[in-house]
């Protein structure tokens, strides 16, 4: 395996527009290691002019890429999947260095993220229309699918590989070109991916990566350019709303995967040991920095004490430390702002009367670390029950009846995912259908799967990524009337 320094020296640090290019004006910005706060590398800081350059490149090859046989597009995606898999340790180390998560978490993301390229390499040849006789008996109906055209993807920092491949895979499979603007905290993984795509035979201009510390200013000219036809975004709800407003001018096709406030509901007939195991996965996967992370634990009162005791014991096993340390199982948060947010939400709950059962205080020192934390006796007005904590904090509240549990779970403006633990099939279906979320995990703490449609309702956004549905986000439907 390569050393950290060798790996960082091998990563492109320029913009990727038909290959590595300098930013206009030569500006750069630092990428920092969350475990130390130190700069890993300096990379190119794109300008609005660079964004237009990337769109020019995408437009120039859009027709050619759309006309490329679906089998050929799929084979390129498959080749990239195999290249990611072959270099999985490098990708895992790179993600740990720039995002902070423990190496086992990064390895899991490499497997998960690569799978989107394999899945959509197979879906590229399965884009179907239809042909039928008109019901009135006059004429024929031909329905044809075509790529929407050049796309812009804005990706977050918490899954540096998977949030890109989940968008790039279906776009390329459908015949669209794409510009990716990764988060400024974690751009290195996406630059390495772009290099692998070119090595696998992806034509120049089909995929560009623009890195910048001024996201709004750089993406604005793209959203106002009529040549761009699709925007896909994963991130916070407030930013998503602004992007939807900005995209309205050009009536762009949009997909929004936004914030969450996931309830984890445990009923008195649940297998408590299994529920605790699922809770640990739902809470501490990615260090809690995931939109699918369980944010509120609603536990039926008759089993709440047992669940709490066992959850505290399980979460206490997690060792805080740099993600590159083989003994670490919980890495740092992404930056100082996120550490401040988690600290503030916990302190707000405690000041209102919540009890700390585990953790509850940052250790200090270099890096942005926060320990696995469990809170109980939370008053209803606690902000942590309403806001996405995005950290390793588990607040537990009780409920009496099934109706109360469902109402508490739905008591949020968000609707991405929910988790339910019960051994009663009727109850499981009843609650799953009653939950106001786009996804439900029944007796499962991790539900993400490239073969399943991922997305939410309410203020968690719209559109779906993954599954058979994912490629439809990048296709237009054309009706051709025949005599």
KOLKOL-775529 format. One record per residue (C-alpha): residue number from 0; residue in one letter; x, z, y. Coordinates in steps of 0.05 Angstrom, whole numbers, plus 5000, padded with zeros to 4 digits. Layout:
residues N
+-----+----+------+------+------+
|   i | aa |    X |    Z |    Y |
+-----+----+------+------+------+
| NUM |  a |    X |    Z |    Y |
...
+-----+----+------+------+------+
//
This chain:
residues 483
+-----+----+------+------+------+
|   i | aa |    X |    Z |    Y |
+-----+----+------+------+------+
|   0 |  x | 5000 | 5000 | 5000 |
|   1 |  x | 5025 | 4984 | 5070 |
|   2 |  x | 5043 | 5039 | 5118 |
|   3 |  x | 5000 | 5055 | 5178 |
|   4 |  x | 5050 | 5024 | 5225 |
|   5 |  x | 5058 | 4961 | 5184 |
|   6 |  x | 4982 | 4954 | 5180 |
|   7 |  x | 4972 | 4962 | 5254 |
|   8 |  x | 5028 | 4912 | 5269 |
|   9 |  x | 4993 | 4860 | 5225 |
|  10 |  x | 4925 | 4864 | 5260 |
|  11 |  x | 4909 | 4811 | 5314 |
|  12 |  x | 4906 | 4846 | 5381 |
|  13 |  x | 4882 | 4786 | 5421 |
|  14 |  x | 4812 | 4758 | 5428 |
|  15 |  x | 4791 | 4714 | 5370 |
|  16 |  x | 4763 | 4648 | 5396 |
|  17 |  x | 4785 | 4593 | 5348 |
|  18 |  x | 4843 | 4638 | 5332 |
|  19 |  x | 4879 | 4692 | 5373 |
|  20 |  x | 4879 | 4680 | 5448 |
|  21 |  x | 4897 | 4723 | 5508 |
|  22 |  x | 4843 | 4752 | 5552 |
|  23 |  x | 4836 | 4717 | 5619 |
|  24 |  x | 4881 | 4756 | 5666 |
|  25 |  x | 4918 | 4789 | 5608 |
|  26 |  x | 4881 | 4855 | 5611 |
|  27 |  x | 4885 | 4905 | 5553 |
|  28 |  x | 4854 | 4972 | 5533 |
|  29 |  x | 4875 | 5026 | 5483 |
|  30 |  x | 4845 | 5039 | 5415 |
|  31 |  x | 4852 | 5114 | 5399 |
|  32 |  x | 4858 | 5154 | 5336 |
|  33 |  x | 4801 | 5205 | 5336 |
|  34 |  x | 4842 | 5254 | 5294 |
|  35 |  x | 4896 | 5259 | 5348 |
|  36 |  x | 4871 | 5226 | 5411 |
|  37 |  x | 4934 | 5183 | 5411 |
|  38 |  x | 4934 | 5108 | 5423 |
|  39 |  x | 4940 | 5065 | 5361 |
|  40 |  x | 4948 | 4998 | 5395 |
|  41 |  x | 4930 | 4961 | 5459 |
|  42 |  x | 4884 | 4902 | 5451 |
|  43 |  x | 4858 | 4846 | 5494 |
|  44 |  x | 4804 | 4865 | 5545 |
|  45 |  x | 4756 | 4806 | 5551 |
|  46 |  x | 4726 | 4782 | 5617 |
|  47 |  x | 4659 | 4747 | 5629 |
|  48 |  x | 4698 | 4682 | 5630 |
|  49 |  x | 4724 | 4696 | 5560 |
|  50 |  x | 4653 | 4707 | 5535 |
|  51 |  x | 4633 | 4639 | 5561 |
|  52 |  x | 4695 | 4609 | 5527 |
|  53 |  x | 4670 | 4639 | 5461 |
|  54 |  x | 4600 | 4610 | 5472 |
|  55 |  x | 4631 | 4542 | 5489 |
|  56 |  x | 4667 | 4544 | 5422 |
|  57 |  x | 4604 | 4565 | 5384 |
|  58 |  x | 4562 | 4510 | 5416 |
|  59 |  x | 4615 | 4458 | 5402 |
|  60 |  x | 4613 | 4469 | 5327 |
|  61 |  x | 4540 | 4491 | 5318 |
|  62 |  x | 4513 | 4423 | 5296 |
|  63 |  x | 4571 | 4412 | 5248 |
|  64 |  x | 4565 | 4481 | 5217 |
|  65 |  x | 4489 | 4474 | 5210 |
|  66 |  x | 4500 | 4407 | 5174 |
|  67 |  x | 4552 | 4437 | 5127 |
|  68 |  x | 4521 | 4440 | 5057 |
|  69 |  x | 4492 | 4508 | 5041 |
|  70 |  x | 4534 | 4512 | 4978 |
|  71 |  x | 4597 | 4503 | 5019 |
|  72 |  x | 4576 | 4556 | 5069 |
|  73 |  x | 4562 | 4603 | 5012 |
|  74 |  x | 4629 | 4591 | 4979 |
|  75 |  x | 4665 | 4608 | 5043 |
|  76 |  x | 4626 | 4674 | 5047 |
|  77 |  x | 4642 | 4688 | 4974 |
|  78 |  x | 4716 | 4675 | 4988 |
|  79 |  x | 4715 | 4725 | 5045 |
|  80 |  x | 4681 | 4776 | 5000 |
|  81 |  x | 4737 | 4768 | 4950 |
|  82 |  x | 4790 | 4773 | 5005 |
|  83 |  x | 4760 | 4838 | 5032 |
|  84 |  x | 4757 | 4866 | 4961 |
|  85 |  x | 4830 | 4847 | 4949 |
|  86 |  x | 4851 | 4882 | 5013 |
|  87 |  x | 4802 | 4940 | 5008 |
|  88 |  x | 4856 | 4994 | 5017 |
|  89 |  x | 4880 | 4962 | 5081 |
|  90 |  x | 4810 | 4958 | 5108 |
|  91 |  x | 4796 | 5030 | 5089 |
|  92 |  x | 4859 | 5056 | 5122 |
|  93 |  x | 4846 | 5015 | 5185 |
|  94 |  x | 4775 | 5042 | 5191 |
|  95 |  x | 4799 | 5113 | 5181 |
|  96 |  x | 4852 | 5104 | 5235 |
|  97 |  x | 4805 | 5077 | 5288 |
|  98 |  x | 4740 | 5112 | 5270 |
|  99 |  x | 4764 | 5177 | 5238 |
| 100 |  x | 4723 | 5181 | 5174 |
| 101 |  x | 4756 | 5208 | 5111 |
| 102 |  x | 4788 | 5155 | 5067 |
| 103 |  x | 4736 | 5161 | 5011 |
| 104 |  x | 4682 | 5146 | 5062 |
| 105 |  x | 4720 | 5086 | 5087 |
| 106 |  x | 4729 | 5060 | 5016 |
| 107 |  x | 4655 | 5066 | 5005 |
| 108 |  x | 4642 | 5026 | 5069 |
| 109 |  x | 4689 | 4971 | 5047 |
| 110 |  x | 4650 | 4962 | 4983 |
| 111 |  x | 4584 | 4965 | 5020 |
| 112 |  x | 4605 | 4919 | 5077 |
| 113 |  x | 4637 | 4867 | 5032 |
| 114 |  x | 4573 | 4863 | 4990 |
| 115 |  x | 4535 | 4832 | 5049 |
| 116 |  x | 4581 | 4771 | 5044 |
| 117 |  x | 4570 | 4766 | 4970 |
| 118 |  x | 4494 | 4775 | 4977 |
| 119 |  x | 4486 | 4723 | 5032 |
| 120 |  x | 4534 | 4675 | 4998 |
| 121 |  x | 4480 | 4672 | 4944 |
| 122 |  x | 4422 | 4670 | 4994 |
| 123 |  x | 4452 | 4610 | 5032 |
| 124 |  x | 4427 | 4563 | 4978 |
| 125 |  x | 4358 | 4596 | 4973 |
| 126 |  x | 4330 | 4579 | 5042 |
| 127 |  x | 4261 | 4552 | 5024 |
| 128 |  x | 4207 | 4516 | 5062 |
| 129 |  x | 4143 | 4490 | 5030 |
| 130 |  x | 4101 | 4427 | 5020 |
| 131 |  x | 4026 | 4428 | 5010 |
| 132 |  x | 3962 | 4389 | 5020 |
| 133 |  x | 3923 | 4409 | 5082 |
| 134 |  x | 3862 | 4450 | 5061 |
| 135 |  x | 3816 | 4401 | 5097 |
| 136 |  x | 3842 | 4346 | 5052 |
| 137 |  x | 3872 | 4304 | 5109 |
| 138 |  x | 3947 | 4301 | 5112 |
| 139 |  x | 4004 | 4343 | 5086 |
| 140 |  x | 4039 | 4405 | 5112 |
| 141 |  x | 4115 | 4407 | 5109 |
| 142 |  x | 4148 | 4472 | 5130 |
| 143 |  x | 4223 | 4468 | 5144 |
| 144 |  x | 4274 | 4523 | 5160 |
| 145 |  x | 4330 | 4510 | 5210 |
| 146 |  x | 4384 | 4555 | 5239 |
| 147 |  x | 4366 | 4587 | 5306 |
| 148 |  x | 4433 | 4567 | 5336 |
| 149 |  x | 4489 | 4606 | 5369 |
| 150 |  x | 4482 | 4681 | 5362 |
| 151 |  x | 4510 | 4743 | 5395 |
| 152 |  x | 4521 | 4806 | 5354 |
| 153 |  x | 4536 | 4872 | 5387 |
| 154 |  x | 4560 | 4923 | 5336 |
| 155 |  x | 4570 | 4999 | 5339 |
| 156 |  x | 4631 | 5041 | 5323 |
| 157 |  x | 4605 | 5082 | 5265 |
| 158 |  x | 4610 | 5028 | 5210 |
| 159 |  x | 4665 | 4981 | 5237 |
| 160 |  x | 4660 | 4933 | 5178 |
| 161 |  x | 4589 | 4938 | 5150 |
| 162 |  x | 4553 | 4932 | 5217 |
| 163 |  x | 4589 | 4867 | 5227 |
| 164 |  x | 4582 | 4837 | 5157 |
| 165 |  x | 4508 | 4855 | 5156 |
| 166 |  x | 4498 | 4808 | 5215 |
| 167 |  x | 4553 | 4756 | 5204 |
| 168 |  x | 4535 | 4744 | 5131 |
| 169 |  x | 4463 | 4720 | 5142 |
| 170 |  x | 4480 | 4683 | 5206 |
| 171 |  x | 4534 | 4641 | 5173 |
| 172 |  x | 4493 | 4632 | 5111 |
| 173 |  x | 4435 | 4605 | 5153 |
| 174 |  x | 4480 | 4556 | 5189 |
| 175 |  x | 4488 | 4594 | 5255 |
| 176 |  x | 4551 | 4605 | 5295 |
| 177 |  x | 4563 | 4675 | 5320 |
| 178 |  x | 4600 | 4714 | 5373 |
| 179 |  x | 4614 | 4787 | 5356 |
| 180 |  x | 4625 | 4840 | 5409 |
| 181 |  x | 4649 | 4902 | 5370 |
| 182 |  x | 4649 | 4972 | 5399 |
| 183 |  x | 4710 | 4985 | 5442 |
| 184 |  x | 4726 | 5047 | 5399 |
| 185 |  x | 4732 | 5007 | 5334 |
| 186 |  x | 4750 | 4933 | 5345 |
| 187 |  x | 4809 | 4928 | 5297 |
| 188 |  x | 4769 | 4921 | 5233 |
| 189 |  x | 4729 | 4863 | 5262 |
| 190 |  x | 4792 | 4827 | 5284 |
| 191 |  x | 4821 | 4833 | 5214 |
| 192 |  x | 4756 | 4806 | 5186 |
| 193 |  x | 4758 | 4746 | 5233 |
| 194 |  x | 4828 | 4730 | 5208 |
| 195 |  x | 4805 | 4733 | 5136 |
| 196 |  x | 4746 | 4687 | 5151 |
| 197 |  x | 4793 | 4634 | 5179 |
| 198 |  x | 4840 | 4642 | 5119 |
| 199 |  x | 4779 | 4631 | 5074 |
| 200 |  x | 4764 | 4564 | 5107 |
| 201 |  x | 4714 | 4582 | 5161 |
| 202 |  x | 4720 | 4528 | 5215 |
| 203 |  x | 4746 | 4549 | 5283 |
| 204 |  x | 4692 | 4568 | 5333 |
| 205 |  x | 4640 | 4587 | 5280 |
| 206 |  x | 4659 | 4661 | 5288 |
| 207 |  x | 4689 | 4690 | 5351 |
| 208 |  x | 4706 | 4763 | 5367 |
| 209 |  x | 4709 | 4786 | 5439 |
| 210 |  x | 4737 | 4856 | 5449 |
| 211 |  x | 4724 | 4890 | 5515 |
| 212 |  x | 4719 | 4957 | 5550 |
| 213 |  x | 4665 | 4929 | 5597 |
| 214 |  x | 4609 | 4909 | 5549 |
| 215 |  x | 4553 | 4900 | 5599 |
| 216 |  x | 4592 | 4856 | 5647 |
| 217 |  x | 4621 | 4813 | 5591 |
| 218 |  x | 4557 | 4801 | 5553 |
| 219 |  x | 4513 | 4789 | 5615 |
| 220 |  x | 4532 | 4715 | 5623 |
| 221 |  x | 4517 | 4703 | 5550 |
| 222 |  x | 4448 | 4732 | 5555 |
| 223 |  x | 4434 | 4689 | 5615 |
| 224 |  x | 4461 | 4625 | 5583 |
| 225 |  x | 4405 | 4581 | 5553 |
| 226 |  x | 4453 | 4557 | 5499 |
| 227 |  x | 4452 | 4626 | 5466 |
| 228 |  x | 4391 | 4631 | 5421 |
| 229 |  x | 4395 | 4698 | 5385 |
| 230 |  x | 4416 | 4770 | 5400 |
| 231 |  x | 4425 | 4822 | 5346 |
| 232 |  x | 4444 | 4893 | 5365 |
| 233 |  x | 4457 | 4959 | 5329 |
| 234 |  x | 4463 | 5020 | 5374 |
| 235 |  x | 4425 | 5070 | 5416 |
| 236 |  x | 4352 | 5060 | 5436 |
| 237 |  x | 4366 | 5064 | 5512 |
| 238 |  x | 4418 | 5009 | 5507 |
| 239 |  x | 4373 | 4969 | 5461 |
| 240 |  x | 4316 | 4971 | 5512 |
| 241 |  x | 4362 | 4945 | 5566 |
| 242 |  x | 4385 | 4888 | 5522 |
| 243 |  x | 4313 | 4869 | 5505 |
| 244 |  x | 4298 | 4866 | 5579 |
| 245 |  x | 4360 | 4825 | 5593 |
| 246 |  x | 4344 | 4777 | 5536 |
| 247 |  x | 4273 | 4766 | 5560 |
| 248 |  x | 4296 | 4717 | 5613 |
| 249 |  x | 4317 | 4666 | 5560 |
| 250 |  x | 4264 | 4688 | 5509 |
| 251 |  x | 4320 | 4701 | 5458 |
| 252 |  x | 4305 | 4717 | 5386 |
| 253 |  x | 4324 | 4790 | 5380 |
| 254 |  x | 4337 | 4840 | 5325 |
| 255 |  x | 4344 | 4913 | 5345 |
| 256 |  x | 4369 | 4967 | 5298 |
| 257 |  x | 4366 | 5028 | 5343 |
| 258 |  x | 4367 | 5104 | 5341 |
| 259 |  x | 4338 | 5150 | 5289 |
| 260 |  x | 4314 | 5221 | 5279 |
| 261 |  x | 4308 | 5222 | 5204 |
| 262 |  x | 4267 | 5277 | 5172 |
| 263 |  x | 4287 | 5304 | 5103 |
| 264 |  x | 4225 | 5335 | 5072 |
| 265 |  x | 4230 | 5381 | 5012 |
| 266 |  x | 4166 | 5403 | 4977 |
| 267 |  x | 4158 | 5464 | 4933 |
| 268 |  x | 4155 | 5423 | 4869 |
| 269 |  x | 4222 | 5389 | 4882 |
| 270 |  x | 4284 | 5396 | 4839 |
| 271 |  x | 4320 | 5439 | 4890 |
| 272 |  x | 4390 | 5426 | 4862 |
| 273 |  x | 4377 | 5351 | 4866 |
| 274 |  x | 4348 | 5360 | 4936 |
| 275 |  x | 4411 | 5397 | 4959 |
| 276 |  x | 4455 | 5343 | 4930 |
| 277 |  x | 4414 | 5290 | 4965 |
| 278 |  x | 4414 | 5330 | 5030 |
| 279 |  x | 4490 | 5334 | 5030 |
| 280 |  x | 4494 | 5258 | 5022 |
| 281 |  x | 4441 | 5244 | 5074 |
| 282 |  x | 4473 | 5292 | 5124 |
| 283 |  x | 4548 | 5285 | 5114 |
| 284 |  x | 4556 | 5212 | 5095 |
| 285 |  x | 4600 | 5182 | 5149 |
| 286 |  x | 4609 | 5253 | 5176 |
| 287 |  x | 4537 | 5252 | 5200 |
| 288 |  x | 4552 | 5194 | 5247 |
| 289 |  x | 4499 | 5147 | 5220 |
| 290 |  x | 4431 | 5126 | 5244 |
| 291 |  x | 4406 | 5140 | 5173 |
| 292 |  x | 4434 | 5211 | 5173 |
| 293 |  x | 4383 | 5266 | 5159 |
| 294 |  x | 4372 | 5298 | 5227 |
| 295 |  x | 4317 | 5349 | 5211 |
| 296 |  x | 4306 | 5387 | 5146 |
| 297 |  x | 4233 | 5405 | 5136 |
| 298 |  x | 4229 | 5451 | 5075 |
| 299 |  x | 4165 | 5482 | 5046 |
| 300 |  x | 4169 | 5556 | 5060 |
| 301 |  x | 4165 | 5579 | 4987 |
| 302 |  x | 4231 | 5545 | 4971 |
| 303 |  x | 4264 | 5547 | 5040 |
| 304 |  x | 4308 | 5607 | 5026 |
| 305 |  x | 4335 | 5578 | 4960 |
| 306 |  x | 4346 | 5509 | 4991 |
| 307 |  x | 4383 | 5540 | 5051 |
| 308 |  x | 4428 | 5583 | 5009 |
| 309 |  x | 4448 | 5526 | 4964 |
| 310 |  x | 4457 | 5476 | 5021 |
| 311 |  x | 4503 | 5525 | 5057 |
| 312 |  x | 4544 | 5533 | 4994 |
| 313 |  x | 4549 | 5458 | 4984 |
| 314 |  x | 4567 | 5441 | 5056 |
| 315 |  x | 4619 | 5497 | 5058 |
| 316 |  x | 4659 | 5457 | 5007 |
| 317 |  x | 4674 | 5403 | 5058 |
| 318 |  x | 4744 | 5407 | 5086 |
| 319 |  x | 4755 | 5388 | 5158 |
| 320 |  x | 4817 | 5348 | 5174 |
| 321 |  x | 4847 | 5280 | 5191 |
| 322 |  x | 4815 | 5225 | 5151 |
| 323 |  x | 4882 | 5202 | 5124 |
| 324 |  x | 4896 | 5270 | 5093 |
| 325 |  x | 4879 | 5264 | 5018 |
| 326 |  x | 4850 | 5334 | 5019 |
| 327 |  x | 4803 | 5321 | 5078 |
| 328 |  x | 4730 | 5307 | 5062 |
| 329 |  x | 4704 | 5311 | 5134 |
| 330 |  x | 4740 | 5274 | 5189 |
| 331 |  x | 4735 | 5280 | 5265 |
| 332 |  x | 4679 | 5255 | 5309 |
| 333 |  x | 4691 | 5189 | 5345 |
| 334 |  x | 4710 | 5215 | 5414 |
| 335 |  x | 4707 | 5273 | 5462 |
| 336 |  x | 4639 | 5253 | 5489 |
| 337 |  x | 4609 | 5257 | 5419 |
| 338 |  x | 4642 | 5324 | 5407 |
| 339 |  x | 4611 | 5349 | 5472 |
| 340 |  x | 4542 | 5323 | 5452 |
| 341 |  x | 4543 | 5358 | 5384 |
| 342 |  x | 4569 | 5422 | 5415 |
| 343 |  x | 4516 | 5421 | 5469 |
| 344 |  x | 4459 | 5410 | 5419 |
| 345 |  x | 4482 | 5467 | 5375 |
| 346 |  x | 4492 | 5514 | 5434 |
| 347 |  x | 4422 | 5496 | 5460 |
| 348 |  x | 4391 | 5515 | 5393 |
| 349 |  x | 4430 | 5579 | 5387 |
| 350 |  x | 4414 | 5601 | 5458 |
| 351 |  x | 4340 | 5591 | 5442 |
| 352 |  x | 4345 | 5636 | 5381 |
| 353 |  x | 4371 | 5593 | 5323 |
| 354 |  x | 4416 | 5627 | 5272 |
| 355 |  x | 4482 | 5597 | 5250 |
| 356 |  x | 4489 | 5599 | 5175 |
| 357 |  x | 4552 | 5558 | 5171 |
| 358 |  x | 4602 | 5529 | 5222 |
| 359 |  x | 4574 | 5522 | 5292 |
| 360 |  x | 4638 | 5519 | 5332 |
| 361 |  x | 4691 | 5466 | 5343 |
| 362 |  x | 4761 | 5489 | 5320 |
| 363 |  x | 4796 | 5463 | 5382 |
| 364 |  x | 4866 | 5433 | 5382 |
| 365 |  x | 4882 | 5359 | 5380 |
| 366 |  x | 4829 | 5310 | 5356 |
| 367 |  x | 4753 | 5313 | 5361 |
| 368 |  x | 4734 | 5356 | 5302 |
| 369 |  x | 4669 | 5393 | 5287 |
| 370 |  x | 4655 | 5431 | 5223 |
| 371 |  x | 4597 | 5424 | 5174 |
| 372 |  x | 4542 | 5466 | 5205 |
| 373 |  x | 4475 | 5494 | 5182 |
| 374 |  x | 4424 | 5524 | 5230 |
| 375 |  x | 4360 | 5563 | 5213 |
| 376 |  x | 4304 | 5598 | 5251 |
| 377 |  x | 4301 | 5542 | 5302 |
| 378 |  x | 4248 | 5546 | 5356 |
| 379 |  x | 4205 | 5483 | 5361 |
| 380 |  x | 4232 | 5467 | 5431 |
| 381 |  x | 4303 | 5460 | 5406 |
| 382 |  x | 4333 | 5394 | 5430 |
| 383 |  x | 4367 | 5383 | 5363 |
| 384 |  x | 4299 | 5374 | 5330 |
| 385 |  x | 4282 | 5318 | 5380 |
| 386 |  x | 4349 | 5284 | 5393 |
| 387 |  x | 4396 | 5248 | 5345 |
| 388 |  x | 4455 | 5295 | 5335 |
| 389 |  x | 4502 | 5243 | 5303 |
| 390 |  x | 4546 | 5297 | 5273 |
| 391 |  x | 4552 | 5344 | 5213 |
| 392 |  x | 4496 | 5392 | 5234 |
| 393 |  x | 4436 | 5408 | 5190 |
| 394 |  x | 4378 | 5445 | 5224 |
| 395 |  x | 4327 | 5474 | 5175 |
| 396 |  x | 4254 | 5489 | 5192 |
| 397 |  x | 4197 | 5509 | 5147 |
| 398 |  x | 4125 | 5486 | 5136 |
| 399 |  x | 4066 | 5511 | 5095 |
| 400 |  x | 4021 | 5453 | 5074 |
| 401 |  x | 4033 | 5380 | 5056 |
| 402 |  x | 3994 | 5360 | 5118 |
| 403 |  x | 4039 | 5403 | 5162 |
| 404 |  x | 4102 | 5374 | 5130 |
| 405 |  x | 4080 | 5302 | 5141 |
| 406 |  x | 4059 | 5317 | 5213 |
| 407 |  x | 4125 | 5350 | 5228 |
| 408 |  x | 4164 | 5291 | 5198 |
| 409 |  x | 4125 | 5242 | 5241 |
| 410 |  x | 4132 | 5283 | 5304 |
| 411 |  x | 4183 | 5237 | 5337 |
| 412 |  x | 4185 | 5172 | 5376 |
| 413 |  x | 4235 | 5145 | 5325 |
| 414 |  x | 4219 | 5114 | 5258 |
| 415 |  x | 4280 | 5088 | 5221 |
| 416 |  x | 4284 | 5126 | 5155 |
| 417 |  x | 4256 | 5189 | 5121 |
| 418 |  x | 4274 | 5226 | 5058 |
| 419 |  x | 4225 | 5260 | 5011 |
| 420 |  x | 4238 | 5305 | 4952 |
| 421 |  x | 4181 | 5319 | 4904 |
| 422 |  x | 4170 | 5311 | 4829 |
| 423 |  x | 4097 | 5293 | 4838 |
| 424 |  x | 4089 | 5217 | 4837 |
| 425 |  x | 4021 | 5218 | 4872 |
| 426 |  x | 4050 | 5261 | 4928 |
| 427 |  x | 4112 | 5218 | 4933 |
| 428 |  x | 4070 | 5155 | 4944 |
| 429 |  x | 4022 | 5190 | 4990 |
| 430 |  x | 4077 | 5217 | 5035 |
| 431 |  x | 4118 | 5152 | 5032 |
| 432 |  x | 4057 | 5113 | 5056 |
| 433 |  x | 4041 | 5164 | 5109 |
| 434 |  x | 4110 | 5167 | 5140 |
| 435 |  x | 4118 | 5127 | 5204 |
| 436 |  x | 4186 | 5097 | 5185 |
| 437 |  x | 4213 | 5030 | 5164 |
| 438 |  x | 4248 | 5060 | 5103 |
| 439 |  x | 4235 | 5119 | 5057 |
| 440 |  x | 4281 | 5150 | 5006 |
| 441 |  x | 4243 | 5184 | 4949 |
| 442 |  x | 4289 | 5234 | 4913 |
| 443 |  x | 4349 | 5196 | 4941 |
| 444 |  x | 4397 | 5216 | 4996 |
| 445 |  x | 4428 | 5147 | 5007 |
| 446 |  x | 4383 | 5086 | 5010 |
| 447 |  x | 4425 | 5031 | 5043 |
| 448 |  x | 4432 | 4970 | 4999 |
| 449 |  x | 4451 | 4898 | 5018 |
| 450 |  x | 4394 | 4874 | 4973 |
| 451 |  x | 4341 | 4914 | 5011 |
| 452 |  x | 4311 | 4902 | 5080 |
| 453 |  x | 4341 | 4952 | 5130 |
| 454 |  x | 4304 | 4968 | 5195 |
| 455 |  x | 4256 | 5013 | 5231 |
| 456 |  x | 4191 | 5019 | 5271 |
| 457 |  x | 4171 | 5052 | 5336 |
| 458 |  x | 4233 | 5065 | 5380 |
| 459 |  x | 4280 | 5052 | 5322 |
| 460 |  x | 4273 | 4978 | 5335 |
| 461 |  x | 4249 | 4916 | 5299 |
| 462 |  x | 4275 | 4862 | 5253 |
| 463 |  x | 4306 | 4870 | 5185 |
| 464 |  x | 4377 | 4864 | 5159 |
| 465 |  x | 4395 | 4853 | 5086 |
| 466 |  x | 4351 | 4834 | 5028 |
| 467 |  x | 4313 | 4768 | 5024 |
| 468 |  x | 4286 | 4784 | 5094 |
| 469 |  x | 4353 | 4787 | 5128 |
| 470 |  x | 4368 | 4713 | 5131 |
| 471 |  x | 4299 | 4698 | 5161 |
| 472 |  x | 4322 | 4731 | 5226 |
| 473 |  x | 4369 | 4672 | 5235 |
| 474 |  x | 4321 | 4616 | 5218 |
| 475 |  x | 4268 | 4579 | 5257 |
| 476 |  x | 4206 | 4554 | 5222 |
| 477 |  x | 4187 | 4482 | 5237 |
| 478 |  x | 4120 | 4452 | 5218 |
| 479 |  x | 4120 | 4377 | 5204 |
| 480 |  x | 4052 | 4344 | 5198 |
| 481 |  x | 4050 | 4286 | 5149 |
| 482 |  x | 3994 | 4235 | 5139 |
+-----+----+------+------+------+
//
